[in-house]
Amino acid sequence: MTTYRYPDTPAGEEITETMLQAALPTFIEKTDTVGRNNVALAADVDLVLPVPANSRWWIEMHLVVAGTNTAKIKTDWTVPAGTSGNRRVHGPGSSAATQTDADNTASRWGVHGFGTAITFGLPRNAGSLHSQLLETALVAVGTSAGSIALRWAQSVADAANPTFVQPGSLIKAYRLA
């Protein structure tokens, strides 16, 4: 069993404001509202977390998405070189069947590499109604600092109906080591 305590605070050491701040999770909220009408995965302009080399993180990406089930949405993550781990994905399944009830739909529950593109359905079939995706990971950053970022696009190009990762989506990140 591995127990993480960040920052490491030896007994008797004075606790400082900096130490207390380091122990809090980081939240990064999406504010951009630009839709996408293509299948080329691109980094989200807001959902990017800078990470130092040789660090460990628990990352949660809480995503509010909208679009049509014809176009669907696909996601992956970029991470610094030498980073290890897998992401867990939870959300509407990508079945070709039309799903019109967002409260009772086929689901996707999988574990994949950071760079593996995963397609999710958008069962509400309307750009004004939303669905939720949750992607989580235990991330071990190697010797290269960089950023962890969500990339996303439509799974099937639909020029008339953009797909959105909505404002209010966020990254919640806990530094573990």
PEVENFEN-V209817 format. One record per residue. N is the residue number from 1. RES is the residue in three letters. D_FIRST is the distance of its C-alpha to the first C-alpha in Angstrom with 1 decimal. Layout:
# PEVENFEN-V209817
n=N res=RES d_first=D_FIRST
n=N res=RES d_first=D_FIRST
This chain:
# PEVENFEN-V209817
n=1 res=MET d_first=0.0
n=2 res=THR d_first=3.8
n=3 res=THR d_first=6.6
n=4 res=TYR d_first=10.0
n=5 res=ARG d_first=13.2
n=6 res=TYR d_first=16.3
n=7 res=PRO d_first=18.7
n=8 res=ASP d_first=17.3
n=9 res=THR d_first=19.8
n=10 res=PRO d_first=20.2
n=11 res=ALA d_first=21.8
n=12 res=GLY d_first=25.5
n=13 res=GLU d_first=25.6
n=14 res=GLU d_first=28.0
n=15 res=ILE d_first=26.5
n=16 res=THR d_first=28.7
n=17 res=GLU d_first=29.6
n=18 res=THR d_first=28.1
n=19 res=MET d_first=24.6
n=20 res=LEU d_first=25.0
n=21 res=GLN d_first=26.2
n=22 res=ALA d_first=23.3
n=23 res=ALA d_first=20.9
n=24 res=LEU d_first=22.9
n=25 res=PRO d_first=22.4
n=26 res=THR d_first=25.1
n=27 res=PHE d_first=27.5
n=28 res=ILE d_first=29.9
n=29 res=GLU d_first=32.6
n=30 res=LYS d_first=35.0
n=31 res=THR d_first=38.6
n=32 res=ASP d_first=40.4
n=33 res=THR d_first=42.4
n=34 res=VAL d_first=43.6
n=35 res=GLY d_first=43.5
n=36 res=ARG d_first=43.1
n=37 res=ASN d_first=45.5
n=38 res=ASN d_first=44.2
n=39 res=VAL d_first=41.5
n=40 res=ALA d_first=40.5
n=41 res=LEU d_first=36.9
n=42 res=ALA d_first=37.1
n=43 res=ALA d_first=34.8
n=44 res=ASP d_first=35.1
n=45 res=VAL d_first=37.0
n=46 res=ASP d_first=34.8
n=47 res=LEU d_first=31.3
n=48 res=VAL d_first=30.2
n=49 res=LEU d_first=27.3
n=50 res=PRO d_first=27.7
n=51 res=VAL d_first=24.5
n=52 res=PRO d_first=24.4
n=53 res=ALA d_first=23.3
n=54 res=ASN d_first=19.8
n=55 res=SER d_first=18.3
n=56 res=ARG d_first=15.5
n=57 res=TRP d_first=16.7
n=58 res=TRP d_first=16.3
n=59 res=ILE d_first=19.8
n=60 res=GLU d_first=21.9
n=61 res=MET d_first=25.5
n=62 res=HIS d_first=27.6
n=63 res=LEU d_first=30.8
n=64 res=VAL d_first=34.2
n=65 res=VAL d_first=36.4
n=66 res=ALA d_first=40.0
n=67 res=GLY d_first=42.4
n=68 res=THR d_first=43.9
n=69 res=ASN d_first=42.3
n=70 res=THR d_first=44.7
n=71 res=ALA d_first=43.1
n=72 res=LYS d_first=39.5
n=73 res=ILE d_first=36.8
n=74 res=LYS d_first=34.4
n=75 res=THR d_first=31.5
n=76 res=ASP d_first=29.2
n=77 res=TRP d_first=27.4
n=78 res=THR d_first=28.2
n=79 res=VAL d_first=25.6
n=80 res=PRO d_first=26.2
n=81 res=ALA d_first=26.6
n=82 res=GLY d_first=23.5
n=83 res=THR d_first=21.1
n=84 res=SER d_first=18.5
n=85 res=GLY d_first=17.2
n=86 res=ASN d_first=19.0
n=87 res=ARG d_first=20.6
n=88 res=ARG d_first=20.7
n=89 res=VAL d_first=24.3
n=90 res=HIS d_first=26.0
n=91 res=GLY d_first=29.7
n=92 res=PRO d_first=33.1
n=93 res=GLY d_first=33.6
n=94 res=SER d_first=36.0
n=95 res=SER d_first=38.3
n=96 res=ALA d_first=41.9
n=97 res=ALA d_first=43.2
n=98 res=THR d_first=44.3
n=99 res=GLN d_first=42.1
n=100 res=THR d_first=43.9
n=101 res=ASP d_first=41.7
n=102 res=ALA d_first=38.7
n=103 res=ASP d_first=37.4
n=104 res=ASN d_first=37.4
n=105 res=THR d_first=36.7
n=106 res=ALA d_first=34.7
n=107 res=SER d_first=31.2
n=108 res=ARG d_first=29.0
n=109 res=TRP d_first=25.2
n=110 res=GLY d_first=23.8
n=111 res=VAL d_first=21.4
n=112 res=HIS d_first=23.2
n=113 res=GLY d_first=23.4
n=114 res=PHE d_first=24.3
n=115 res=GLY d_first=27.9
n=116 res=THR d_first=28.5
n=117 res=ALA d_first=31.3
n=118 res=ILE d_first=30.7
n=119 res=THR d_first=33.8
n=120 res=PHE d_first=33.9
n=121 res=GLY d_first=36.9
n=122 res=LEU d_first=38.7
n=123 res=PRO d_first=40.1
n=124 res=ARG d_first=42.2
n=125 res=ASN d_first=44.6
n=126 res=ALA d_first=45.8
n=127 res=GLY d_first=45.0
n=128 res=SER d_first=45.5
n=129 res=LEU d_first=42.8
n=130 res=HIS d_first=39.1
n=131 res=SER d_first=35.9
n=132 res=GLN d_first=32.2
n=133 res=LEU d_first=29.6
n=134 res=LEU d_first=25.9
n=135 res=GLU d_first=23.9
n=136 res=THR d_first=20.3
n=137 res=ALA d_first=17.8
n=138 res=LEU d_first=14.8
n=139 res=VAL d_first=16.9
n=140 res=ALA d_first=16.3
n=141 res=VAL d_first=19.8
n=142 res=GLY d_first=21.0
n=143 res=THR d_first=23.8
n=144 res=SER d_first=26.2
n=145 res=ALA d_first=26.5
n=146 res=GLY d_first=28.1
n=147 res=SER d_first=27.8
n=148 res=ILE d_first=26.0
n=149 res=ALA d_first=28.9
n=150 res=LEU d_first=29.8
n=151 res=ARG d_first=32.6
n=152 res=TRP d_first=34.8
n=153 res=ALA d_first=38.2
n=154 res=GLN d_first=40.2
n=155 res=SER d_first=39.5
n=156 res=VAL d_first=43.2
n=157 res=ALA d_first=45.6
n=158 res=ASP d_first=47.7
n=159 res=ALA d_first=50.0
n=160 res=ALA d_first=51.4
n=161 res=ASN d_first=48.2
n=162 res=PRO d_first=45.5
n=163 res=THR d_first=41.8
n=164 res=PHE d_first=40.0
n=165 res=VAL d_first=36.6
n=166 res=GLN d_first=37.8
n=167 res=PRO d_first=37.8
n=168 res=GLY d_first=35.1
n=169 res=SER d_first=32.5
n=170 res=LEU d_first=29.6
n=171 res=ILE d_first=26.5
n=172 res=LYS d_first=23.9
n=173 res=ALA d_first=21.5
n=174 res=TYR d_first=18.6
n=175 res=ARG d_first=17.9
n=176 res=LEU d_first=14.3
n=177 res=ALA d_first=15.0
